[in-house]
Amino acid sequence: MTNKAISALMAKVKEIFTTVASEVDTEGSTFLAFTIPGIPMSPRDLDFSLSSNEAGLTPQQALNAEFNFAYQVNSIPEFSPRWNSDGRLLWSEYKTILSQALVASNQATPAEIEQLQQAKNLIKQYSDAYRVYQQAYVQAQIKYNTIKLTHASGSWNESSEKAQVDAAKNDWVNKGYKNEVDRAYVTIDQLTGRSPFLSWGEWKDQFEQSKQTDLKTNQEFYQTYFYPENFYKPDAKNQWLRLVLNSEYIEKFNSSDTGTSGDDLPISRLEVDLMRVQIVRPWLNPSLFSSEFWQWTDRRSLLSDGNPQPKGSLVAYATSIVFTRQLKIEWQSSLGENSEVVQQIKQGKSTSLGPLSLENATLSGSNSIQSQGMQILAFICEKLPKAPNPDSSLAWTGPIVVNWQDGNHTLDRTAKISQVKVTIRTGGETLPSSSDGAGTDSYVSFRVAHEDWWALDNPGNDFEANTTETYGPFNTSNFNLKVDRLFQVPVELKLEKYWADAWPAWYVEWVQLEVKVEGYDRWFAYKKWENVGWLNPSNGTNYRKLQ
């Protein structure tokens, strides 16, 4: 249902946290995705980050909790104000890149490698201090933004609050070594592209070192933590920010906000604690997504096209979580007693208001709802730039990992495709006007890379219904077709003509292409095209471009 106060809350949370994100991320590539409804989280769900003595969990319980958290925050989101995911996971996409991408073969000088290592050592030395003071600055900025966005001008001491933000920024610079660490990251980004294989190998090692297996589900996952580690503990209560929306603010906000009618619960006041928590992934190097020294070796889709409304297989990922707790909702009108939400709470049913889960909520007096529990309200997500976006001026030589039908193979990228074979499976379907099986001894041709057509003809009848035939090998040594170009060239199939007494249609279930690569004493199954369909000259569908 739509509710004025909930709409005001969502808009205010978005404004607070995207403003903070823009202070840290100058490219403005972050967005908020609200979980609808919110996701309840208990301290026990997060205690895996503590030692076994502190957590009170068995090793298996801690592993299960770590697994559940990792799966939740590594789901790949859509680019949407509402958190939606199709179940794919960030580490799966990252693993695919590390294992299947072609990496440029540029080599850095010894001096550049030494400079790169010095930058990495500096980050390692100061990373803890950097993170502590960065978080303090972010929390000060959140507090300042919240007060500024919810109080009328002149009703608060802006200079005093701004001074706290400035002090936190100075601490980040002087005690958290902000400038030194930021410069080191710039150096790493610049030099990594000059020796891609070195960095790529390190990224692979980091990734593998973070692998875990949940014994309960027997599923692999990759260690994922959060910071601050103790944000949900009683001694961290001062780190939470109290957001209060009163009736004056709610009405003022909605006076210019159309499309928020249809309230069921007339909320006059809403209070909630907020906390921004960073997601920590020791296995992920985000600079990979913007790196220009890798590319795909086939026609798979981009991770992201980098557009304002991005499309791709990985357009964004979550970088932080907005948690809430200590929710209190009040209303003045007697209509509140009869609202659907209040009735559901009275009946002990699970309910929600937009991104606020009211699981285990209770009624307090005659005009308020309280929910003490913690929940995920939203994820702060980072949009990817166009990726991959390879730099054509780099050296693209050396081995290549290809993802073909029969698996991944490391091959010489410049090796020639010397021969090909094609296997075709016909179906048993018939056209509505025919009682005959679809499959005739027809003249069918096949070609690769715009070269000459090969007639597919074996001894005896070809292309009978429900048969599988292999044709070739055909010589391609003079095509100058290389491993790294195979995915770029067209692969075509056509029905030339047919016998006068045969039904002029032919149904193809699948076509498979095998290739022989110079220097390798075996055949590779390159690709299989399923459900190719009818080749029917009578309606002009006697041609198929498979690739």
C-alpha positions in Angstrom: 0.0 0.0 0.0 1.1 3.6 -0.5 1.5 5.8 2.6 2.5 9.5 2.9 4.8 9.0 5.8 6.5 5.9 4.2 7.0 7.9 1.0 8.5 10.7 3.0 10.8 8.3 4.8 12.1 6.6 1.6 12.7 10.0 0.0 14.6 11.3 3.0 16.7 8.2 3.4 17.6 8.3 -0.2 18.5 12.0 0.0 20.6 11.5 3.1 22.6 8.5 1.9 23.1 9.4 -1.7 24.4 12.8 -0.6 26.9 11.1 1.6 27.8 8.7 -1.2 28.5 11.6 -3.5 31.0 12.9 -0.9 33.0 9.7 -1.2 32.2 8.7 -4.8 32.9 11.7 -7.0 31.5 9.9 -10.1 28.0 9.8 -8.7 27.5 6.2 -9.7 25.7 5.1 -6.5 22.0 4.5 -6.0 19.7 3.2 -3.2 17.6 0.0 -3.6 15.0 -0.5 -0.9 14.1 -3.9 0.3 10.3 -4.3 0.2 9.6 -5.4 2.8 12.6 -4.9 5.0 14.7 -8.0 5.9 14.7 -8.6 9.7 18.2 -9.3 11.1 19.0 -10.5 14.6 22.4 -10.0 16.4 22.8 -13.8 16.1 22.7 -13.4 12.3 25.8 -11.2 12.5 27.7 -12.7 15.3 29.8 -14.8 12.9 32.2 -11.9 12.7 33.1 -12.3 16.4 35.3 -14.8 18.1 33.6 -18.0 19.2 33.8 -17.0 22.8 32.1 -13.6 22.1 29.5 -15.0 19.7 28.3 -18.0 21.7 27.9 -19.9 18.4 29.3 -23.3 17.5 31.7 -23.3 14.5 28.9 -24.7 12.3 26.4 -22.1 13.5 28.9 -19.4 12.7 29.6 -20.8 9.3 25.9 -21.0 8.5 25.4 -17.4 9.6 28.3 -16.3 7.5 27.0 -18.2 4.5 23.5 -16.6 4.8 24.9 -13.1 5.1 27.2 -13.6 2.1 24.4 -14.9 -0.1 22.2 -12.0 0.9 24.6 -9.1 0.2 26.2 -10.7 -2.9 23.0 -11.1 -4.9 23.3 -9.1 -8.0 20.7 -6.2 -8.1 18.8 -4.7 -10.9 19.2 -1.0 -11.5 16.0 -0.1 -9.7 14.9 1.8 -6.6 13.5 -1.5 -5.4 15.9 -4.3 -4.5 15.3 -7.1 -7.0 17.7 -9.9 -7.9 17.4 -13.0 -10.2 19.5 -15.1 -7.8 22.8 -14.7 -9.6 25.8 -13.9 -7.3 28.6 -11.4 -7.6 31.3 -13.9 -6.9 30.1 -16.2 -9.7 30.4 -13.4 -12.2 33.7 -12.3 -10.8 35.0 -15.9 -11.0 33.9 -16.1 -14.7 35.9 -13.0 -15.5 39.0 -14.2 -13.7 38.9 -17.6 -15.4 37.7 -16.8 -18.9 38.7 -13.2 -19.9 41.6 -12.5 -22.3 44.2 -10.3 -20.5 46.5 -8.0 -22.3 50.2 -9.1 -22.4 51.9 -5.7 -21.7 54.9 -5.9 -19.4 55.9 -3.3 -16.8 59.5 -2.3 -16.2 61.2 -3.4 -13.0 61.0 0.2 -11.7 57.2 0.2 -12.3 56.8 -3.1 -10.6 58.7 -1.7 -7.6 56.5 1.4 -7.6 53.4 -0.7 -7.8 54.5 -2.8 -4.8 55.3 0.3 -2.7 51.8 1.6 -3.3 50.3 -1.7 -2.3 52.4 -1.8 0.9 51.3 1.7 1.8 47.7 0.8 1.5 48.2 -2.3 3.6 50.0 -0.3 6.3 47.3 2.4 6.6 44.1 0.6 5.5 42.8 0.1 9.1 43.3 3.7 10.1 41.9 4.9 6.7 38.7 2.8 7.3 38.2 3.9 10.9 38.4 7.6 10.1 36.5 7.3 6.8 33.6 5.7 8.7 33.7 8.5 11.3 33.6 11.1 8.6 30.7 9.3 6.9 28.7 9.1 10.1 29.3 12.8 10.8 28.2 13.7 7.3 25.1 11.5 7.7 24.2 13.3 10.9 24.7 16.7 9.3 22.6 15.8 6.3 19.8 14.4 8.4 19.5 17.5 10.5 19.8 19.8 7.6 17.1 17.9 5.6 14.6 17.6 8.4 14.9 20.9 10.2 13.8 24.3 9.2 16.4 27.0 8.5 17.4 28.8 11.7 16.1 26.1 14.0 19.5 24.4 14.5 23.1 25.4 14.8 24.4 24.6 11.3 27.9 26.0 11.8 28.4 23.8 14.9 27.3 20.6 13.1 29.3 21.5 10.0 32.4 22.0 12.1 32.0 18.4 13.3 32.0 17.3 9.7 35.1 19.3 8.9 36.9 18.0 12.0 36.0 14.4 11.0 37.4 15.1 7.5 40.6 16.6 8.9 41.0 13.5 11.1 40.5 11.3 8.0 43.2 13.2 6.2 45.7 13.5 9.1 45.1 10.4 11.1 43.6 8.1 8.5 46.2 9.0 5.8 43.4 9.7 3.3 45.5 11.6 0.7 48.4 9.1 0.8 46.1 6.1 0.5 44.0 7.7 -2.3 47.2 8.6 -4.2 48.4 5.0 -3.8 45.1 3.7 -5.3 45.6 6.0 -8.3 49.2 4.7 -8.7 47.9 1.1 -8.6 45.2 1.8 -11.2 47.8 3.5 -13.5 50.5 0.8 -13.2 48.2 -2.3 -13.1 47.5 -1.8 -16.8 51.2 -1.9 -17.6 51.6 -5.4 -16.1 48.1 -7.0 -16.2 49.2 -10.6 -15.8 50.9 -9.8 -12.5 47.8 -8.2 -11.0 45.5 -10.8 -12.5 47.4 -13.5 -10.8 47.2 -11.7 -7.4 43.4 -11.2 -7.9 43.0 -14.9 -8.6 44.9 -15.8 -5.4 42.9 -13.4 -3.3 39.7 -14.9 -4.7 40.7 -18.5 -4.0 41.9 -17.7 -0.5 38.4 -16.4 0.5 36.6 -19.6 -0.6 34.5 -21.4 2.0 32.1 -24.3 1.9 28.9 -24.3 4.0 28.7 -27.9 5.3 25.0 -27.8 5.8 24.2 -27.0 2.1 27.6 -28.1 0.6 27.7 -24.9 -1.3 30.7 -22.7 -1.9 30.7 -19.1 -0.9 33.3 -16.3 -0.5 34.0 -14.6 2.8 32.1 -11.4 3.2 32.1 -9.2 6.2 30.8 -5.8 7.4 32.2 -2.6 9.0 31.9 -1.4 11.7 32.0 -4.9 13.1 30.2 -4.0 16.4 27.6 -1.6 15.0 24.7 -3.8 16.4 26.1 -4.2 19.9 24.9 -2.2 22.9 28.2 -0.3 23.2 27.8 1.1 19.7 24.4 2.7 20.3 25.8 6.2 19.9 26.8 5.3 16.3 23.2 5.1 15.2 21.3 8.2 14.0 17.8 8.9 15.1 15.6 10.1 12.3 12.3 11.8 13.3 9.6 12.8 10.9 6.7 14.7 12.5 3.3 15.6 11.1 4.4 19.0 9.9 7.3 17.6 7.9 5.2 14.7 6.5 2.5 17.0 5.3 5.0 19.6 3.9 6.9 16.9 2.1 3.8 15.5 0.4 2.3 18.9 -0.5 4.4 18.8 -3.6 4.5 15.0 -4.0 1.6 13.7 -6.1 0.8 10.1 -6.4 1.0 9.4 -2.6 -2.7 9.2 -1.9 -4.6 6.2 -0.7 -3.3 6.1 2.9 -4.6 3.4 5.1 -2.7 4.3 8.3 -2.8 8.1 9.0 0.8 8.4 10.4 1.5 11.6 12.3 5.0 10.8 13.5 7.7 8.3 12.5 10.9 7.7 14.4 13.6 5.2 13.5 17.4 4.6 14.1 19.6 4.4 11.0 23.0 3.0 10.4 25.1 2.8 7.2 27.3 -0.3 7.2 30.0 -1.1 4.7 30.2 -4.5 3.0 33.7 -5.9 3.1 34.8 -8.4 0.4 38.5 -9.4 0.7 38.2 -11.3 -2.5 36.9 -8.5 -4.7 39.0 -5.8 -6.5 36.4 -3.4 -7.9 39.0 -1.8 -10.2 38.7 -4.9 -12.3 35.4 -3.6 -13.6 36.9 -0.4 -14.9 40.1 -1.9 -16.1 40.8 -1.7 -19.9 43.2 -4.6 -20.1 40.8 -7.5 -20.4 38.1 -8.5 -22.8 35.8 -11.4 -23.6 36.8 -13.9 -26.3 33.3 -14.6 -27.5 30.1 -12.8 -28.2 28.7 -12.8 -24.7 27.0 -9.7 -23.4 28.6 -6.8 -21.7 28.7 -6.8 -17.9 27.2 -3.3 -18.3 26.9 -0.9 -21.2 27.6 2.0 -18.8 24.5 3.9 -19.9 22.4 6.0 -17.5 19.8 3.2 -17.6 22.3 0.4 -17.8 21.8 -3.0 -19.3 24.0 -6.1 -19.0 24.6 -9.1 -16.8 26.2 -7.2 -14.0 25.1 -3.5 -14.0 25.6 -2.9 -10.2 26.5 -4.5 -6.9 25.8 -3.6 -3.3 28.6 -1.8 -1.4 26.8 -0.8 1.8 23.7 -1.6 3.8 21.3 0.8 5.5 20.0 -0.8 8.7 17.1 0.4 10.9 15.9 -0.4 14.4 13.9 1.1 17.2 11.0 1.9 15.0 8.1 3.9 16.4 5.0 4.9 14.5 2.2 7.2 15.9 -1.1 8.3 14.5 -3.7 10.8 15.7 -6.9 9.9 13.8 -9.2 7.3 15.2 -9.2 5.8 11.7 -5.8 4.3 12.6 -7.5 1.7 14.8 -9.3 0.2 11.8 -6.4 0.3 9.4 -5.3 -3.0 7.8 -1.8 -2.8 9.4 -3.1 -2.4 12.9 -5.6 -5.2 12.5 -2.9 -7.5 11.2 -0.7 -6.7 14.2 -3.5 -7.4 16.6 -4.0 -10.8 15.0 -0.3 -11.6 15.3 0.2 -11.7 11.5 3.3 -10.6 9.8 2.9 -7.3 7.9 4.8 -4.4 6.6 4.7 -0.8 5.5 6.8 -0.4 2.3 10.4 -1.1 3.2 9.6 -1.4 6.9 9.0 -4.9 8.1 6.6 -5.0 11.1 7.4 -8.6 12.0 7.1 -8.9 15.8 5.8 -5.4 16.0 3.6 -4.5 18.9 0.8 -2.0 19.6 1.6 0.6 22.3 -1.4 2.3 23.8 -4.1 3.2 21.4 -2.2 5.1 18.8 1.3 3.7 18.2 3.3 0.8 16.8 6.7 -0.2 18.1 9.3 -2.6 16.6 12.6 -2.8 18.4 14.2 -5.3 16.0 16.9 -4.6 13.5 16.3 -4.9 9.7 17.8 -4.1 6.4 16.0 -1.1 4.9 18.0 -0.6 1.7 21.3 -1.4 -0.1 23.6 1.3 -1.4 24.7 0.0 -4.8 27.5 0.9 -7.1 26.8 1.1 -10.9 29.4 -0.4 -13.2 31.0 1.6 -16.0 31.0 0.1 -19.5 32.6 -3.3 -19.0 34.5 -4.8 -20.5 35.9 -1.8 -22.3 39.3 -2.9 -23.7 42.0 -0.5 -24.8 42.9 -1.5 -28.4 46.4 0.1 -28.1 47.4 -2.6 -25.6 49.3 -5.8 -26.6 46.7 -8.6 -27.0 49.0 -11.5 -27.5 49.8 -14.7 -25.7 47.5 -17.5 -24.6 43.7 -17.1 -24.5 41.1 -18.9 -22.4 38.1 -19.9 -24.6 34.8 -21.0 -23.2 33.6 -23.5 -25.8 30.9 -26.2 -25.7 33.2 -28.9 -24.3 34.8 -26.6 -21.7 37.4 -24.0 -21.1 40.7 -24.3 -23.0 43.9 -22.3 -22.9 45.0 -21.9 -26.5 47.4 -19.9 -28.6 45.2 -17.0 -29.5 46.8 -16.7 -33.0 46.7 -20.4 -33.8 44.8 -21.1 -37.0 41.6 -23.1 -37.3 42.7 -25.7 -39.8 39.6 -27.9 -40.2 35.9 -27.9 -39.2 33.2 -30.6 -38.9 29.5 -30.1 -38.6 27.0 -32.4 -37.0 23.2 -32.0 -37.7 20.3 -33.5 -35.9 16.9 -33.5 -37.8 13.6 -33.7 -36.1 10.5 -35.7 -36.7 8.1 -32.7 -36.9 5.8 -32.4 -39.9 4.2 -29.4 -41.5 0.4 -29.1 -41.0 -0.2 -29.9 -44.7 2.1 -32.9 -44.7 1.8 -36.4 -43.4 5.4 -37.2 -44.2 8.3 -37.0 -41.8 10.3 -33.8 -42.1 13.6 -34.8 -43.6 14.6 -35.4 -47.1 17.7 -36.2 -49.2 18.1 -32.5 -49.8 20.8 -30.2 -51.0 22.0 -28.5 -47.8 25.0 -26.3 -47.6 27.1 -24.9 -44.8 29.9 -22.2 -44.5 32.0 -20.3 -42.1 33.5 -16.8 -42.3 31.9 -15.9 -45.6 34.0 -18.4 -47.5 32.7 -20.9 -50.1 29.7 -23.0 -49.3 30.3 -26.7 -48.5 27.7 -29.2 -49.8 26.7 -31.6 -46.9 26.5 -34.9 -48.6 27.3 -38.4 -47.2 26.8 -41.7 -49.0 23.1 -42.8 -49.0 20.2 -40.6 -48.1 20.9 -37.6 -46.0 18.6 -35.6 -43.7 16.0 -38.2 -43.0 13.7 -37.5 -40.1 15.2 -38.2 -36.6 18.7 -38.7 -37.8 22.1 -37.4 -36.7 24.8 -37.0 -39.4 28.3 -35.6 -39.2 29.9 -33.9 -42.3 33.5 -33.1 -43.0 36.2 -32.5 -42.2 36.4 -29.3 -44.3 39.7 -27.6 -44.8 39.9 -24.0 -43.5 43.7 -23.6 -43.4 43.6 -20.9 -46.2 40.9 -18.9 -44.4 43.3 -17.2 -42.0 40.8 -17.9 -39.3 42.4 -17.8 -35.9 41.2 -18.9 -32.4 40.6 -15.3 -31.2 38.4 -14.5 -34.2 36.3 -17.6 -34.3 33.5 -16.1 -32.3 33.3 -13.1 -34.6 32.8 -14.8 -37.9 29.4 -15.8 -39.4 28.3 -19.5 -39.4 25.5 -20.2 -41.9 23.3 -23.0 -43.1 20.9 -23.1 -46.0 18.7 -25.5 -48.0 19.7 -25.0 -51.7 17.0 -27.0 -53.5 15.1 -30.3 -53.1 14.0 -33.3 -55.1 10.8 -32.8 -57.0 9.1 -35.7 -55.3 10.2 -34.8 -51.8 8.5 -32.6 -49.3 10.2 -29.2 -49.5 10.9 -28.6 -45.8 13.4 -29.8 -43.3 13.4 -29.4 -39.5 16.7 -28.9 -37.7 16.8 -29.8 -34.0 20.4 -28.8 -33.5 23.7 -28.0 -35.2 27.1 -28.6 -33.7 30.4 -27.2 -35.0 33.8 -28.9 -34.2 37.1 -27.3 -35.0 40.7 -28.5 -35.4 43.3 -26.0 -34.1 46.9 -26.0 -35.5 49.3 -27.3 -32.9 46.7 -29.3 -31.0 46.2 -33.0 -31.8 42.5 -33.2 -31.1 39.0 -31.9 -32.1 37.3 -29.2 -30.0 33.5 -28.9 -29.8 33.1 -25.2 -30.4 29.4 -24.6 -30.1 26.0 -26.2 -30.4 22.9 -24.3 -31.7 19.6 -25.7 -30.4 16.1 -25.5 -31.9 17.3 -24.2 -35.2 13.9 -24.7 -36.8 12.4 -25.2 -40.2 14.3 -24.8 -43.5 11.4 -24.3 -45.8 11.9 -22.9 -49.3 8.1 -22.4 -49.8 8.0 -19.6 -47.3 11.5 -18.2 -47.7 13.0 -19.7 -44.5 15.5 -21.9 -46.1 18.5 -19.9 -44.6 19.8 -19.7 -41.0 22.6 -17.5 -39.7 23.7 -19.5 -36.6 26.3 -17.0 -35.6 
